[in-house]
Every structure is written in structure tokens, then in C-alpha cells.
């Protein structure tokens, strides 16, 4: 039975209007199932499903609405599929990964109870906004009426009664609102949809819902629940901006493209390949942009920056014009502003977001990546790099390919290096499969070494670099790409941060593969600590009664493989690369989620690197290791440029 009903109301002008009596929670679901996103003629449901962890703040409000929709779907919009996660941060991570895998054309909604449940979502919100990924969050809130005051899990502020923990979402959301009366809901939801489908300003959208308001009934106008299509725009490139960019590029002798995530989200890979083929300009990629151009394209020179490939970095050092497309120029991309060493280098930046287009003092081309690349290709029809530069590009590419194959086939022992595991995966996975990673030493090795053949194959979250992202991300990506083999590489450190969504994956019968690299410590921060004079302090898992400097103590008796089995996963233990390859084939044939567990060498070796990352070193110290590191730090900063 449909618990809502239609009614007729009379407007202020005497006209009769159709209304539907719903609670605020029910109205939210009925509204969302009727929202669609469209680009290039392809139309999809914008909010494809719901994650929710329920408590007293939302169980009888938006939780009841989801139940009602499942039992008796809204007649004008259909179902809102619900999945039960285990951790609030995890479900937002999954929603962000889903949005990334759909090129930001779809997302998931997430609902939590008030207090700790809501605050657990803040990290996920920051991840989404930093990565420019749309997610829709509904944290429950205190009572709008303030009858129960303070309510359970409410933080009181003696300065004002109008503040709740949900105000912590404001700085990490692209849109934030609090619904204190039912009349506020529809305008707020309209703004939320606008933000979710805005290619320039998207990120976390947060609507705080006081728990009494969630359950409050109101006569909503029926027209609010009609199907609405949000058209995702492709801003064209202004003619005058194009002319300025073309003039700069035509004057370049050593131009370089830096392709960011905006190329992939715009689905502009074909246009990027055509541009590179026509002009001969080499293309480097960022973490978010890897795969925007296939690695074996003659102009593809690999990752750039602090964790990039020597080929791209060598070309970047001497570039006279850098054409950034869809990149936000993170400190890793610019090697903390030391990568582009030519003091006369000019930047031309294509981005839908003016905030990013102006970076490095660049010539601003505020436009969609696909549209801009097509226009630039036409306008540069009579331009091509010199034969000398083309030969240098080919030589750099060939030299780096030799390094990649060396790192992939080290024959390191007794424990394999993680680069060998990556090499095996790179060879075993198909073009439509997806590799997932986020934090630690692995994203650096992957950006340097991974040879992406398609835009969808490489899924690394490195804008917020959130430990614990990989497991829930596998859930989100698989929901978006059910036909692909989804492989999440997980370190022992990140596994201990957020393994809870393994239960959701098992419960929902989601078939994914996890590759667990066990090295009993934090490899990335350990190496960083050592290189900066801090002797790997507090980065190894060793018995030692709290002595964080203990490097040689007994290894912790924590068995992650058994722990994964306890969550319900199929676990395959291997000790060599050959065994790993066999296990991977077995995992692809398994009917359920599988983990391949392999121990790797904490000390690497890692790929060679010729770029820098600015991590300040203590200026004074009694430790000789720190004194030495500070001298090296001062020397490295000499190449750093402050603004441009």
C-alpha cells in the first residue's frame, strides 16, 4: 500500500494545485528517484542508490522512507536500491569511487545518524570534494523543535544553540544546508542537484536533517516529483582565448601536455590522442589523468612530478610551454614547484574550473577538455614539433620503458618487491579491468610504472590520499562496472584502517579481488622518515612495549589473511610472483570476493626518481641524521619557485 496520498490544495491566487502529503524523508526519496543526468544524449539516473547506517537520528525518518520505497516503490519514479554498509566513512568512499567510475555522471546518497555517525562521514566528504567527485550526504541532526535538548549524541555549544556537529561539513562541502522546516526542502534539493551535476564546482553535497523534521509530514507540490533531467554542460572555448593559446603554443620549441583527471571525466581521450598525433607534443599524466592517453601511444611519456617517470620529468624540466588540461596542479604534479625548471616557461591551462585554470600564472582557457582539444587541434593544423624534439621524446620514452620492465621483473628476494606484483597485474589485467589504490608507497610506484591502456583501467585516489579507501572503493567501482574485474591493492597499514566494508561486499555478493601486500610497516612514510633524518620512527609493526623507535623487535602476531577469512572472503596465500600469477587466475574464476595475500620487502626497491617533494626538515637538531637531511633540504629548495 502506498502510504502517501494525493490531495488538492488552493494556492494564494485561488488556483487549485495538486499536492502529495509526505514526510520530509519520503519526499527526499521520491524526489531523488526522478532526477537524471544527461550529457551527449546519454541519460542516466543521477542518484543510482543509497548507502545508510541507521541510528535514532534517521532510522524512523529517511530510513523509513527507504523501507517504504523498497516495499511499495514510488509510482512516478521507481526504486532507490539500498545497500547496508558498516562504516560511515567507508560508505562515502564507496559513493565517491562509484562517481569516479561513472565519470561523475552518477553518484550514491549516504545517510547517517547524528553525532559520531555523521562526523565519520566528514573525511569521506573531504575526499570527494578534493577529488572533485559528486556525493550526496544526509547526516541526521538534533531536534529542530529543541524539545529534547540536548538529545543523545548532541554536542552543545554555549555560544549558540544553532550549531551541531554537522557544521563540520561546511568547509569540506561544495553545498551545505540544514532543513529546519519542510518548506525548505525542495529549493535545497534543487541546489544539491545543481552542485552534483556542475562539472566545475562538484564535490560533497551535504543536507543536514534534524531528526524530527525527517519524520514531519507536509503537503508538497506534486510537480516537484516530476522527472527532471540535469544537462551536464560542456563549456566551449572562447575564440579570443583560443587565439592567445595558439600563439603561445606555436612559439614553443619544447611544449609538453599535462593531462589531468578532467580529460577522463570529459571523456576526451580520443581528442587528446588526435591532438598529440597531429602536433607531436608529448603527453604526461597526473595520478587522476593516467590512462587519458594509452601508454603505448608514441607521444605518451608517463606520469609527471614527484612520483613520475623520468621520461616525463626530463621533458618537463626543459619545457618552454606547458599545456595543462583538466589538472589542478597538486604539489606532486609540480614536484612542489620544482618540476618545470625553465625560468621562462609559460603555462596554458584548460579547465572547466577557473580556480584551477589560473594556477601557475597560466593563460586561462575555461572550457570543457573535449571541446578545447578539438578546437586546439584544428587551430594548430600547421604546427608540429621539430624532428630533433620528436627524437628526444622517443629516446626518453624508450629509456623509461627499459626501467619499467626492469622494475617489473627484478627477481628480488627472498621477498619480492611490490613493483614485481604490479608488473604481474599489469600483464594479467585486461583493458576493461580496474586497478584501485590510494595511499602509502604504492601510488607512487603505480604512477611511475603502471602502463594504462584505457581511461577506466587506473583508479588511484591521490588528491586526499586516504588510507582505507581501497576496500570500500572496490565496492563502489564494481557497482558501477559490474562486467569488469575490479582489483584493489591494499597495504597492511591501510587494511587495518578500514576493513569493515568487506562484510558489505560479502553480504551483497560483490565479486572483487583484493591484493594484500604485507610488509609489516608503513613503507612510504618509513622511507620518507629515513630520507628526512627521522630514522623510520614509528613506522614499523614490531613488538616493543610502546617503543616506537624499535626497528628489530618481534613481528606482530597479526594474521591479516585469517582476519580476511573471518569476514567471509576466499583467501589465497602466496610467496612468489609465479604463485601470485596462478592465484590471480584462480581469483578471476572464483564466484566470490577473493584476497591474494603476499609478503613483500618493506625496503623496496622502488623505481628511480629524479624529482622532489617538499617535506620540511627540522632546522636544528642534536641528531646527525636530521642535520644531514636539513642540509640536503636547503639545497633542494633552491629550484623552488614561489608563485609561477
C-alpha positions in Angstrom: 0.0 0.0 0.0 1.3 3.5 -0.8 1.4 5.4 2.5 1.4 8.8 0.8 -1.6 10.2 -0.9 -2.5 12.9 -3.3 -4.5 15.9 -2.3 -5.8 19.1 -3.8 -4.8 22.4 -2.2 -5.7 26.0 -3.1 -2.9 28.4 -3.9 -2.8 32.1 -2.9 -4.2 33.1 -6.3 -7.2 30.8 -5.8 -5.9 28.2 -8.3 -6.1 24.5 -7.3 -2.8 22.8 -7.1 -2.0 19.1 -6.7 -0.1 18.2 -3.6 1.3 14.9 -2.2 1.4 14.5 1.6 4.8 13.0 2.5 7.2 13.2 5.3 10.5 15.0 4.6 12.3 11.7 4.4 9.7 10.3 1.9 9.9 13.4 -0.2 13.6 13.2 -0.5 13.5 9.7 -1.9 10.6 10.4 -4.2 12.4 13.5 -5.5 15.7 11.6 -6.0 14.3 8.7 -8.0 13.1 11.2 -10.5 16.4 13.1 -11.1 18.5 12.3 -14.2 21.8 13.5 -15.6 22.4 13.8 -19.4 25.5 14.5 -21.5 25.9 13.9 -25.2 22.4 12.4 -25.4 23.1 9.7 -22.8 20.7 9.9 -19.9 21.1 8.1 -16.5 19.6 8.2 -13.1 21.7 10.7 -11.2 21.5 9.1 -7.7 21.7 5.4 -8.5 21.3 4.0 -5.0 21.6 4.5 -1.3 24.0 3.6 1.5 22.8 4.1 5.0 23.8 3.3 8.6 20.8 3.9 10.9 20.5 5.2 14.4 18.0 7.1 16.4 18.6 10.2 14.2 17.5 8.7 10.9 16.0 5.2 11.4 12.4 6.4 11.6 12.8 9.2 9.1 14.8 8.7 6.0 15.3 5.0 6.9 11.5 4.6 7.0 11.3 6.3 3.6 13.8 3.9 2.1 11.9 0.9 3.5 8.6 2.2 2.1 10.2 2.8 -1.3 11.5 -0.8 -1.2 8.2 -2.4 -0.3 6.0 0.0 -2.3 8.1 1.9 -4.9 7.1 5.4 -5.6 4.8 5.2 -8.7 6.3 8.2 -10.5 10.0 7.2 -10.1 10.7 3.7 -9.2 13.1 2.2 -6.7 16.0 3.5 -4.7 18.3 0.4 -4.2 19.6 0.3 -0.7 22.8 -1.4 0.5 23.9 -1.7 4.1 27.5 -0.6 4.8 29.4 -1.0 8.0 31.2 2.3 8.4 30.1 5.8 7.6 33.4 6.9 6.1 33.5 3.7 4.1 30.2 4.3 2.5 31.1 7.8 1.4 34.4 6.4 0.0 32.3 3.8 -1.9 30.0 6.5 -3.2 33.0 8.6 -4.4 34.5 5.7 -6.1 31.2 4.9 -7.8 31.0 8.5 -9.0 34.6 8.4 -10.3 34.0 5.2 -12.2 30.9 6.7 -13.9 32.9 9.9 -14.9 30.9 11.9 -12.4 27.6 11.2 -14.3 26.1 9.3 -11.4 26.5 9.0 -7.6 25.1 7.5 -4.5 23.3 9.0 -1.5 24.6 8.3 2.0 22.6 8.7 5.2 23.8 8.5 8.8 22.6 9.1 12.4 23.7 12.2 14.3 26.9 12.8 16.3 29.6 10.2 15.7 27.9 8.6 12.7 27.7 12.0 11.0 31.2 13.0 11.8 32.5 9.7 10.5 31.4 11.0 7.0 33.5 14.2 7.2 36.7 12.5 6.0 34.8 11.0 3.0 33.3 14.4 2.2 36.7 15.9 2.1 38.0 13.1 -0.1 35.1 13.7 -2.6 35.5 17.5 -2.7 39.3 17.4 -3.0 38.9 14.9 -5.9 36.0 16.9 -7.5 33.7 13.9 -7.1 29.9 14.3 -6.5 28.5 12.6 -3.4 25.2 13.3 -1.7 25.2 13.2 2.1 22.2 13.3 4.6 23.6 13.4 8.1 20.9 13.4 10.8 20.8 16.4 13.2 19.5 17.5 16.5 15.8 18.3 17.0 14.6 21.5 15.3 12.0 22.0 17.9 14.6 21.5 20.7 12.1 19.7 22.9 14.6 17.0 23.8 17.7 19.2 24.3 20.4 18.1 24.5 19.5 15.0 22.6 21.7 11.9 22.8 25.0 12.4 20.8 24.4 16.2 20.6 27.4 18.4 21.2 26.4 21.6 23.0 27.9 25.0 22.1 27.4 27.5 24.9 27.8 30.4 22.4 24.8 29.4 20.2 22.2 26.6 20.2 22.2 26.7 16.4 25.4 24.7 16.0 25.7 21.0 15.7 28.5 18.6 14.7 27.2 18.8 11.1 28.6 22.3 10.8 32.0 20.5 10.4 30.8 19.6 6.9 30.7 23.2 5.8 34.4 23.6 4.8 34.5 20.2 3.0 31.2 20.6 1.1 30.5 22.4 -2.1 27.0 22.9 -0.9 25.7 22.7 2.6 22.2 23.3 4.0 20.1 22.4 7.1 16.4 21.7 6.7 14.6 23.1 9.7 11.2 23.2 8.1 9.6 21.0 5.4 9.0 24.1 3.2 12.8 24.5 2.8 13.4 21.0 1.3 12.6 21.4 -2.4 14.7 24.5 -3.0 17.6 22.9 -1.1 17.4 19.7 -3.2 17.4 21.7 -6.4 20.6 23.4 -5.3 22.0 20.0 -4.4 21.3 18.6 -7.8 22.8 21.7 -9.4 26.0 21.1 -7.5 26.2 17.4 -8.2 26.0 18.0 -11.9 28.2 21.0 -12.1 31.5 19.9 -13.8 33.4 22.8 -12.3 32.0 23.0 -8.7 31.1 19.5 -7.8 32.1 17.6 -4.7 30.4 16.7 -1.5 26.8 17.9 -1.1 25.6 17.9 2.5 22.0 18.4 3.6 21.7 18.1 7.4 18.3 16.7 8.5 17.0 17.3 12.1 15.5 14.0 13.2 12.1 15.4 14.0 11.9 17.2 10.6 12.7 14.0 8.8 9.5 12.5 10.1 7.3 15.6 9.7 4.6 15.5 7.1 3.8 18.2 4.6 1.8 18.8 1.5 4.4 19.0 -1.2 3.5 20.2 -4.7 3.2 17.2 -7.0 5.2 18.9 -9.7 8.3 18.7 -7.5 8.4 15.0 -8.1 8.1 15.1 -11.9 11.1 13.7 -13.9 13.8 16.3 -14.2 16.9 16.0 -16.4 20.0 17.9 -15.4 22.1 18.6 -18.5 25.8 18.4 -17.8 27.3 21.3 -19.7 30.4 21.3 -22.0 31.6 24.9 -21.8 33.0 25.9 -25.2 36.4 27.6 -25.7 36.2 31.3 -26.3 37.6 32.4 -29.7 39.9 35.0 -28.1 41.2 32.6 -25.5 41.9 30.0 -28.3 43.8 32.6 -30.3 46.0 33.5 -27.3 46.7 29.8 -26.6 47.6 29.0 -30.2 50.0 31.9 -30.3 51.9 30.7 -27.2 52.0 27.0 -28.4 53.1 28.0 -32.0 56.0 29.8 -30.4 57.1 26.8 -28.4 60.1 24.7 -29.2 59.7 22.2 -26.3 55.9 22.1 -25.4 54.5 19.5 -23.0 50.9 18.5 -22.2 50.0 17.6 -18.6 46.8 15.6 -18.8 44.7 15.5 -15.6 41.5 13.9 -14.4 39.4 16.4 -16.3 40.4 14.7 -19.6 38.9 11.4 -18.4 35.8 12.9 -16.8 35.2 14.8 -20.0 35.6 11.6 -22.0 38.2 13.4 -24.1 40.7 10.7 -24.6 40.1 10.3 -28.3 40.5 14.1 -28.8 43.7 14.0 -26.8 45.2 11.3 -28.9 44.3 13.2 -32.1 45.9 16.4 -30.7 49.1 14.5 -29.8 49.3 12.8 -33.2 48.7 16.0 -35.1 51.2 18.2 -33.2 53.7 15.7 -31.9 53.6 17.3 -28.5 54.4 14.8 -25.7 51.7 14.0 -23.1 52.5 13.4 -19.5 49.8 12.4 -17.0 48.8 13.0 -13.4 47.5 10.4 -11.0 43.9 11.3 -11.9 44.8 11.6 -15.6 46.7 8.3 -16.1 45.0 6.4 -18.9 43.8 9.6 -20.5 46.2 8.6 -23.3 47.2 5.0 -23.8 50.7 4.3 -22.5 51.9 2.9 -25.9 50.9 6.0 -27.9 54.1 7.5 -29.4 53.5 10.8 -27.6 52.7 9.3 -24.2 55.6 9.8 -21.8 54.1 8.7 -18.5 53.5 10.2 -15.1 54.9 13.5 -14.2 56.1 15.0 -10.9 57.3 13.7 -7.5 56.3 10.2 -8.3 56.5 10.4 -12.0 58.5 8.8 -14.8 62.0 10.0 -15.7 60.8 10.4 -19.3 58.0 12.9 -18.4 60.1 14.6 -15.8 63.2 15.2 -18.0 60.9 16.7 -20.7 59.2 18.8 -18.0 62.4 20.2 -16.7 63.1 21.9 -20.0 59.6 22.6 -21.3 59.0 26.1 -22.5 55.2 25.8 -22.7 53.1 23.5 -20.5 49.6 22.9 -21.7 47.7 21.7 -18.6 44.4 20.0 -19.4 42.0 19.2 -16.6 44.6 19.3 -13.9 44.6 21.1 -10.5 48.4 21.1 -10.4 48.9 19.4 -7.0 52.3 19.6 -5.3 53.1 16.1 -6.6 52.4 17.1 -10.2 54.6 20.2 -9.9 57.2 18.5 -7.6 56.4 21.2 -5.1 57.0 23.8 -7.8 60.5 22.5 -8.8 59.5 20.3 -11.8 59.4 22.9 -14.5 62.9 24.4 -14.2 62.9 26.6 -17.3 62.6 30.1 -15.8 60.8 31.3 -18.9 58.2 28.5 -19.0 54.7 29.6 -19.8 51.5 27.7 -18.8 48.3 27.4 -20.9 45.6 25.8 -18.7 42.4 24.2 -20.0 39.9 23.6 -17.2 36.2 23.9 -16.5 37.1 25.5 -13.2 38.6 29.0 -13.4 40.1 28.4 -9.9 42.4 25.7 -11.4 42.9 27.4 -14.8 44.7 30.4 -13.3 47.3 28.3 -11.4 51.0 28.9 -12.2 50.0 32.2 -13.7 48.7 30.3 -16.7 46.8 31.6 -19.7 43.2 30.7 -18.7 41.1 28.6 -21.1 37.9 28.0 -19.1 36.3 25.3 -21.2 35.5 21.6 -21.4 38.5 19.5 -22.1 37.0 17.7 -25.1 35.7 20.9 -26.7 39.0 22.7 -26.2 41.2 19.9 -27.5 39.1 19.6 -30.7 39.4 23.4 -31.3 43.2 23.4 -30.5 43.8 20.5 -32.9 42.1 22.4 -35.7 43.8 25.7 -34.9 47.2 24.1 -34.8 46.9 22.2 -38.1 50.1 23.8 -39.4 52.1 23.2 -36.3 54.3 20.3 -35.4 57.3 19.9 -33.0 60.7 19.7 -34.6 62.3 16.5 -35.7 65.0 17.0 -33.0 62.5 17.3 -30.2 60.5 14.3 -31.6 63.7 12.2 -31.5 64.3 13.2 -27.9 60.8 12.3 -26.9 61.2 8.8 -28.5 64.6 8.3 -26.7 63.2 9.3 -23.3 60.2 7.0 -23.8 62.4 4.1 -24.8 64.8 4.6 -21.8 61.9 4.7 -19.4 60.3 1.6 -20.9 63.6 -0.2 -20.1 63.3 0.9 -16.4 59.7 -0.2 -16.2 60.5 -3.7 -17.4 63.5 -3.8 -15.0 61.3 -2.9 -12.0 58.6 -5.4 -13.1 61.0 -8.3 -13.4 63.6 -7.7 -10.7 63.8 -11.3 -9.4 64.2 -9.7 -6.0 64.5 -12.0 -2.9 63.9 -13.5 -0.6 60.7 -11.4 -0.5 59.5 -10.0 -3.8 59.4 -6.2 -4.3 55.9 -4.7 -4.7 56.9 -3.5 -8.2 57.0 -7.1 -9.3 53.5 -7.6 -8.0 52.4 -4.6 -10.0 54.2 -5.9 -13.1 52.3 -9.2 -12.9 49.0 -7.4 -12.5 49.7 -5.1 -15.4 50.3 -8.0 -17.6 47.4 -10.1 -16.4 44.6 -7.5 -16.3 42.6 -6.7 -19.4 41.9 -3.2 -20.8 38.4 -3.1 -19.2 39.6 -4.2 -15.8 40.2 -1.7 -13.0 43.1 -1.3 -10.6 42.4 0.6 -7.3 44.8 2.2 -4.8 45.0 5.3 -2.7 47.8 5.7 -0.1 51.3 4.8 1.0 54.2 3.9 -1.3 52.0 2.1 -3.8 50.5 5.1 -5.6 54.0 6.5 -6.3 55.2 3.2 -7.8 52.0 2.9 -9.7 52.1 6.4 -11.2 55.7 5.8 -12.3 55.3 2.3 -13.6 51.7 1.4 -14.4 51.0 1.1 -18.2 47.4 2.1 -18.6 45.8 1.2 -21.8 42.4 2.7 -21.3 40.9 5.6 -19.2 39.0 3.3 -16.9 41.8 0.9 -16.0 43.6 3.1 -13.5 41.7 4.2 -10.4 44.0 5.8 -7.8 42.7 8.3 -5.3 45.7 10.6 -4.6 44.2 14.0 -4.1 43.3 13.3 -0.5 45.3 10.0 -0.4 43.0 8.4 2.1 44.2 5.3 3.9 41.3 2.9 4.0 39.8 4.0 0.6 40.7 0.8 -1.3 38.2 -1.7 0.2 35.1 0.4 0.0 36.2 1.8 -3.3 36.2 -1.7 -4.7 32.5 -2.0 -3.7 31.7 1.3 -5.4 33.6 0.6 -8.6 32.1 -2.9 -9.0 28.6 -1.4 -8.6 29.4 1.0 -11.4 31.2 -1.5 -13.7 29.8 -5.0 -12.9 31.3 -6.6 -16.0 34.9 -5.6 -15.2 37.4 -7.4 -13.0 37.9 -4.9 -10.1 41.3 -5.3 -8.3 42.1 -3.3 -5.2 45.7 -3.3 -4.0 45.7 -3.0 -0.2 48.7 -2.5 2.1 48.7 -4.0 5.6 48.6 -0.4 7.0 45.5 0.7 5.1 43.8 -2.7 5.7 44.0 -2.1 9.5 42.4 1.4 9.0 39.1 0.4 7.4 38.4 -3.2 6.6 34.7 -3.2 7.6 33.2 -2.9 4.2 34.4 -6.5 3.5 31.3 -7.5 5.3 29.1 -5.4 3.0 30.9 -6.9 -0.1 30.3 -10.4 1.2 26.7 -9.7 2.2 25.9 -8.2 -1.3 27.8 -11.0 -3.0 30.1 -8.5 -4.8 32.8 -10.2 -6.7 36.1 -8.3 -6.4 39.7 -9.2 -6.0 41.9 -7.8 -3.2 45.7 -8.0 -3.4 47.1 -7.6 0.2 50.7 -6.6 0.3 52.1 -7.4 3.8 55.4 -5.8 4.8 54.8 -5.2 8.5 55.1 -1.4 8.4 54.4 1.9 6.6 56.7 1.7 3.6 56.1 5.1 2.2 56.3 7.1 5.4 59.2 4.9 6.6 61.2 5.8 3.6 60.2 9.4 3.8 61.2 9.5 7.5 64.6 7.9 6.8 65.4 10.3 4.0 64.4 13.3 6.1 66.5 12.3 9.1 63.9 10.7 11.3 65.1 7.1 11.1 61.8 5.4 10.3 60.5 6.4 13.7 57.1 4.9 14.5 56.6 3.2 11.1 57.2 -0.5 11.7 54.9 -3.0 13.3 57.2 -4.5 15.9 56.7 -5.7 19.5 58.4 -3.3 21.9 56.2 -2.2 24.8 55.4 1.1 23.1 59.0 1.8 22.0 58.2 3.5 18.6 61.9 3.5 17.7 62.2 -0.2 17.9 63.2 -1.5 14.5 64.3 -5.0 15.2 61.7 -6.3 17.6 59.5 -9.4 17.0 57.0 -9.0 14.2 53.4 -8.6 15.4 51.4 -11.8 15.5 48.6 -10.2 13.5 47.4 -12.5 10.7 45.5 -10.4 8.2 44.8 -13.4 5.9 42.9 -15.1 8.7 41.2 -11.9 9.5 40.0 -11.6 5.9 38.8 -15.2 6.0 36.7 -14.3 9.1 34.9 -11.6 7.1 33.9 -14.3 4.6 36.5 -13.9 1.9 38.2 -16.6 -0.1 41.9 -16.1 0.7 44.9 -17.4 -1.3 48.3 -17.2 0.4 51.3 -17.0 -2.0 55.0 -16.4 -1.5 56.4 -15.8 -5.0 55.4 -14.0 -8.2 54.8 -17.2 -10.1 52.5 -18.4 -7.3 50.8 -14.9 -7.4 50.1 -15.3 -11.2 48.5 -18.7 -10.6 46.4 -17.3 -7.7 45.2 -14.4 -9.8 43.8 -16.7 -12.4 42.1 -18.7 -9.7 40.7 -15.5 -8.2 39.2 -14.4 -11.5 37.4 -17.8 -11.7 36.1 -17.7 -8.1 32.4 -16.9 -7.6 33.0 -14.6 -4.7 35.3 -12.0 -3.3 38.9 -13.2 -3.1 42.0 -11.9 -1.4 45.5 -12.8 -2.6 47.9 -12.4 0.3 51.6 -11.9 -0.4 54.5 -10.7 1.8 56.8 -8.1 0.1 60.0 -6.3 1.1 59.4 -3.2 3.2 62.6 -1.7 1.8 61.7 -1.9 -1.8 63.4 -1.4 -4.1 61.3 1.3 -5.7 61.5 2.9 -9.1 64.2 5.5 -9.8 63.1 9.1 -9.3 64.5 12.4 -10.4 62.0 14.8 -8.8 61.4 16.3 -5.4 58.6 16.7 -2.8 58.7 19.5 -0.2 58.5 18.0 3.3 60.1 20.4 5.8 63.0 19.1 7.9 63.8 20.3 11.4 66.1 23.3 11.1 68.0 22.4 14.3 68.6 19.1 15.9 71.1 17.1 18.1 70.7 14.1 15.7 73.3 13.9 13.0 70.8 12.2 10.6 68.5 15.3 10.9 71.3 17.7 10.5 72.4 16.0 7.3 68.8 15.9 6.0 68.3 19.6 6.6 71.4 20.5 4.5 70.0 18.4 1.6 66.6 20.1 2.1 68.1 23.6 1.8 69.9 22.6 -1.3 66.8 21.1 -2.9 64.7 24.2 -2.2 67.0 26.3 -4.5 65.0 25.2 -7.5 61.6 26.0 -6.0 59.5 28.8 -7.4 57.0 30.6 -5.1 54.1 31.6 -7.4 54.7 30.7 -11.0 
